[in-house]
Amino acid sequence: MAIGRIVAAAVLGFLFLSASASAHAILTQGEPEAGSRVPLGKVVISFRFNSRIDRFRSRLALSRPDHSQVVLKISADSPPDLLQTSADLTMPGAYVVRWQVLAVDGHITRGDVPFTATDH
């Protein structure tokens, strides 16, 4: 009986750790990449996560070199683990995309992706 309880406890522990490890959406791939340099003009912004996200309750915002901010409209046609949009970069300098996603399990994750726009 004791071995059965140990096995049952181990299985429950494994299931709990697996569930909690997948609880937050983690950014796995981004365009533009953090720290990258991109040319001025229209830029595609695409962030892939390790799990499905609720894109209707998620947010993308762009901070510009002049410290103004614009909320970016997220495409409704992308896969469930991807946020996509585009933005016009009109001035050279430091930009930051601030993202906030709601994983389908209800957990919110946030992050920043800084990049630089150049005119050459």
C-alpha positions as CSV (number, residue, x, y, z in Angstrom):
1,M,0.0,0.0,0.0
2,A,2.8,2.5,0.9
3,I,4.4,2.1,-2.6
4,G,1.0,2.7,-4.2
5,R,0.6,6.0,-2.3
6,I,4.2,7.0,-3.2
7,V,3.5,6.4,-6.9
8,A,0.2,8.2,-6.7
9,A,1.8,11.2,-5.0
10,A,4.6,11.2,-7.6
11,V,2.1,11.2,-10.5
12,L,0.0,14.0,-8.9
13,G,3.2,16.0,-8.3
14,F,4.3,15.6,-11.9
15,L,0.9,16.6,-13.2
16,F,0.8,19.7,-10.9
17,L,4.3,20.8,-12.0
18,S,3.4,20.2,-15.7
19,A,0.2,22.3,-15.3
20,S,2.0,25.1,-13.5
21,A,4.9,25.2,-15.9
22,S,2.5,25.8,-18.9
23,A,0.5,28.4,-17.0
24,H,2.1,31.5,-18.5
25,A,2.5,32.5,-22.1
26,I,6.2,33.0,-22.8
27,L,7.5,34.9,-25.8
28,T,9.5,32.4,-27.9
29,Q,10.1,34.4,-31.1
30,G,9.7,38.0,-32.0
31,E,10.0,40.3,-35.0
32,P,11.6,42.7,-34.7
33,E,14.0,41.0,-32.3
34,A,15.0,42.7,-29.1
35,G,18.0,45.0,-29.6
36,S,17.7,44.8,-33.4
37,R,18.0,47.7,-35.9
38,V,15.3,48.1,-38.5
39,P,14.9,50.6,-41.4
40,L,12.4,53.5,-41.2
41,G,9.0,52.8,-42.8
42,K,6.5,50.1,-42.3
43,V,7.6,47.3,-40.0
44,V,5.8,44.0,-39.4
45,I,5.5,43.1,-35.7
46,S,5.0,39.4,-34.9
47,F,5.3,37.7,-31.5
48,R,5.0,34.0,-31.1
49,F,4.3,32.4,-27.7
50,N,4.7,29.0,-26.2
51,S,0.9,28.5,-25.7
52,R,-2.4,29.7,-27.1
53,I,-3.4,33.2,-26.2
54,D,-6.6,35.2,-26.1
55,R,-5.7,37.8,-28.7
56,F,-8.9,39.7,-28.0
57,R,-7.8,40.5,-24.5
58,S,-4.2,40.9,-25.3
59,R,-2.5,44.2,-26.0
60,L,0.4,45.6,-28.1
61,A,1.6,49.2,-27.7
62,L,4.5,51.0,-29.4
63,S,6.5,53.6,-27.6
64,R,8.3,56.0,-30.0
65,P,11.5,58.0,-29.7
66,D,9.6,61.2,-28.8
67,H,8.0,59.2,-25.9
68,S,4.5,59.1,-27.5
69,Q,2.7,55.9,-27.5
70,V,0.2,54.2,-29.8
71,V,-1.9,51.1,-29.2
72,L,-1.4,48.7,-32.1
73,K,-4.4,46.8,-33.7
74,I,-3.8,43.0,-33.5
75,S,-4.6,41.0,-36.5
76,A,-7.5,38.6,-36.0
77,D,-6.3,36.2,-38.7
78,S,-3.2,34.8,-37.1
79,P,-2.7,31.4,-35.4
80,P,-3.7,31.1,-31.8
81,D,-0.1,31.4,-30.4
82,L,0.8,34.5,-32.5
83,L,0.2,38.2,-32.3
84,Q,0.7,40.1,-35.5
85,T,0.4,43.8,-36.5
86,S,2.4,46.5,-38.3
87,A,3.5,50.0,-37.6
88,D,4.9,53.0,-39.4
89,L,8.3,54.0,-38.1
90,T,8.5,57.7,-39.1
91,M,11.4,58.9,-37.0
92,P,14.9,57.4,-36.3
93,G,15.6,56.3,-32.7
94,A,14.7,54.0,-29.9
95,Y,11.3,52.2,-30.0
96,V,9.8,49.7,-27.6
97,V,6.9,47.3,-28.2
98,R,5.1,46.6,-24.9
99,W,3.1,43.4,-25.0
100,Q,0.6,42.0,-22.6
101,V,-1.1,38.6,-23.3
102,L,-3.7,36.6,-21.6
103,A,-3.0,32.9,-21.8
104,V,-6.1,30.7,-22.4
105,D,-5.8,29.5,-18.8
106,G,-6.3,33.1,-17.5
107,H,-2.7,34.1,-16.6
108,I,-1.4,37.5,-17.8
109,T,2.2,37.9,-19.0
110,R,3.9,41.2,-20.0
111,G,7.1,42.2,-21.6
112,D,9.0,44.8,-23.6
113,V,10.9,44.4,-26.9
114,P,13.2,47.4,-27.6
115,F,14.6,48.0,-31.0
116,T,16.1,50.9,-33.0
117,A,14.9,52.4,-36.3
118,T,17.5,53.9,-38.5
119,D,17.3,56.0,-41.7
120,H,20.0,54.1,-43.5
